[in-house]
Amino acid sequence: MTNTKKTPESQDSHRNARESQDSRESHTPQKSHRPKPMEVLREARAQLAELTGMTPESVSSFEQTEEGWALEVEVLELERVPDTMSLMASYQVDLDAEGQLTGYRRVRRYERGRTDARGSR
């Protein structure tokens, strides 16, 4: 025969067991979110714009690496008239596995209207 009385002691015992279970579940390590490629592209552009004050115009290369992601982003550095004389720059942007920017550097500067003299990569 079981005890079916709802005494304050039995209610406290049940509540403590439930809180203990909830506590264990909330401290379970969760998997890190691996962002989708489009999320990475959008976030990288936004972070670079915030850091440099320049608006990215396009992403010319994008790849997943062992550490996270590597992108080459084209930005307008100096607007001129006519537009074909504006100065553009390519930035190498590195992100961690979660899509957070870990570093960037300018790798090239060129006039918008010029073809790439270095040849294709």
Backbone torsions as a table, in degrees:
resi	resn	phi	psi	omega
1	MET	NA	136.7	-178.8
2	THR	-102.5	157.2	178.1
3	ASN	-85.8	114.9	-178.7
4	THR	-105.3	4.7	179.1
5	LYS	-71.5	140.4	178.4
6	LYS	-100.1	79.4	178.4
7	THR	-83.7	158.7	177.6
8	PRO	-56.5	-35.6	-179.2
9	GLU	-66.8	-41.0	-178.9
10	SER	-70.9	-34.1	177.6
11	GLN	-67.1	-41.3	177.5
12	ASP	-62.9	-41.8	-179.7
13	SER	-61.9	-43.8	-180.0
14	HIS	-65.6	-43.0	179.9
15	ARG	-62.7	-43.9	179.3
16	ASN	-62.6	-40.1	178.5
17	ALA	-64.1	-41.7	180.0
18	ARG	-66.2	-43.2	178.7
19	GLU	-64.2	-37.4	178.1
20	SER	-63.9	-41.6	178.3
21	GLN	-64.5	-45.3	178.9
22	ASP	-60.8	-40.7	-179.7
23	SER	-62.9	-43.3	179.2
24	ARG	-63.9	-40.4	-179.1
25	GLU	-67.2	-37.8	-178.1
26	SER	-73.4	-20.5	179.6
27	HIS	-96.3	1.6	178.0
28	THR	-70.3	128.6	-179.5
29	PRO	-62.5	134.3	179.1
30	GLN	-97.1	151.9	178.1
31	LYS	-64.1	141.6	177.0
32	SER	-72.4	142.8	-178.5
33	HIS	-77.1	118.3	175.7
34	ARG	-92.1	109.3	-175.5
35	PRO	-67.6	154.5	175.9
36	LYS	-75.9	155.3	-178.2
37	PRO	-52.9	-42.7	-179.6
38	MET	-66.4	-33.4	175.8
39	GLU	-64.8	-41.0	179.0
40	VAL	-62.7	-46.0	-179.6
41	LEU	-60.5	-48.5	-179.1
42	ARG	-62.4	-44.7	-178.0
43	GLU	-67.3	-39.8	179.4
44	ALA	-62.6	-44.9	178.9
45	ARG	-61.8	-43.4	-179.2
46	ALA	-65.1	-43.4	-179.2
47	GLN	-67.1	-41.7	178.5
48	LEU	-63.8	-42.7	178.8
49	ALA	-61.2	-41.1	-179.9
50	GLU	-66.4	-39.6	-178.3
51	LEU	-74.7	-38.1	-174.3
52	THR	-98.9	-20.8	-175.4
53	GLY	78.5	6.4	179.2
54	MET	-111.5	145.4	-178.4
55	THR	-89.6	121.4	176.2
56	PRO	-65.7	136.6	179.8
57	GLU	-97.3	-35.6	-179.7
58	SER	-159.3	164.7	173.8
59	VAL	-111.9	116.3	-175.4
60	SER	-93.9	-16.9	171.9
61	SER	-151.5	151.3	-174.3
62	PHE	-155.7	124.5	177.7
63	GLU	-150.4	151.2	176.1
64	GLN	-88.4	135.1	179.9
65	THR	-118.1	177.0	177.0
66	GLU	-63.7	-33.4	-178.4
67	GLU	-86.1	-21.1	-176.8
68	GLY	162.0	-105.0	-175.9
69	TRP	-141.9	150.5	174.9
70	ALA	-131.7	131.4	-179.1
71	LEU	-131.9	154.8	167.2
72	GLU	-119.0	121.8	-173.5
73	VAL	-117.0	133.7	178.7
74	GLU	-95.8	128.3	179.2
75	VAL	-128.2	153.3	174.0
76	LEU	-86.0	114.2	-179.2
77	GLU	-91.7	-38.4	-177.7
78	LEU	-145.9	115.0	-178.5
79	GLU	-83.1	132.2	179.4
80	ARG	-131.9	165.3	175.1
81	VAL	-116.5	126.6	-0.8
82	PRO	-71.5	163.4	-175.8
83	ASP	-57.6	-29.2	-179.5
84	THR	-67.4	-12.9	178.1
85	MET	-97.1	-1.5	179.0
86	SER	-61.5	146.9	178.1
87	LEU	-90.3	126.1	178.5
88	MET	-109.4	163.0	175.7
89	ALA	-145.6	147.6	173.5
90	SER	-104.1	130.7	178.1
91	TYR	-116.1	131.1	171.5
92	GLN	-83.4	123.2	-176.9
93	VAL	-121.0	127.4	178.7
94	ASP	-111.7	135.7	179.0
95	LEU	-128.3	153.6	176.7
96	ASP	-80.3	-177.9	-175.6
97	ALA	-62.6	-26.2	179.4
98	GLU	-88.3	-2.6	178.0
99	GLY	92.5	13.4	178.2
100	GLN	-90.0	132.6	-178.1
101	LEU	-63.1	127.3	179.2
102	THR	-111.0	-14.4	177.6
103	GLY	179.1	158.4	174.4
104	TYR	-153.1	157.4	175.0
105	ARG	-156.9	148.1	177.3
106	ARG	-78.9	128.4	-178.7
107	VAL	-108.0	-14.4	180.0
108	ARG	-166.9	149.8	176.7
109	ARG	-131.3	137.7	-174.7
110	TYR	-157.1	162.1	174.6
111	GLU	-81.7	141.3	-175.6
112	ARG	-55.3	-39.7	-174.8
113	GLY	-81.1	-1.9	-176.9
114	ARG	-92.3	143.8	173.2
115	THR	-82.3	160.6	-177.3
116	ASP	-76.8	113.0	-178.7
117	ALA	-75.6	-16.7	-177.8
118	ARG	-76.9	-11.0	-176.2
119	GLY	85.6	173.2	-178.5
120	SER	-79.2	151.8	-179.7
121	ARG	-93.9	NA	NA
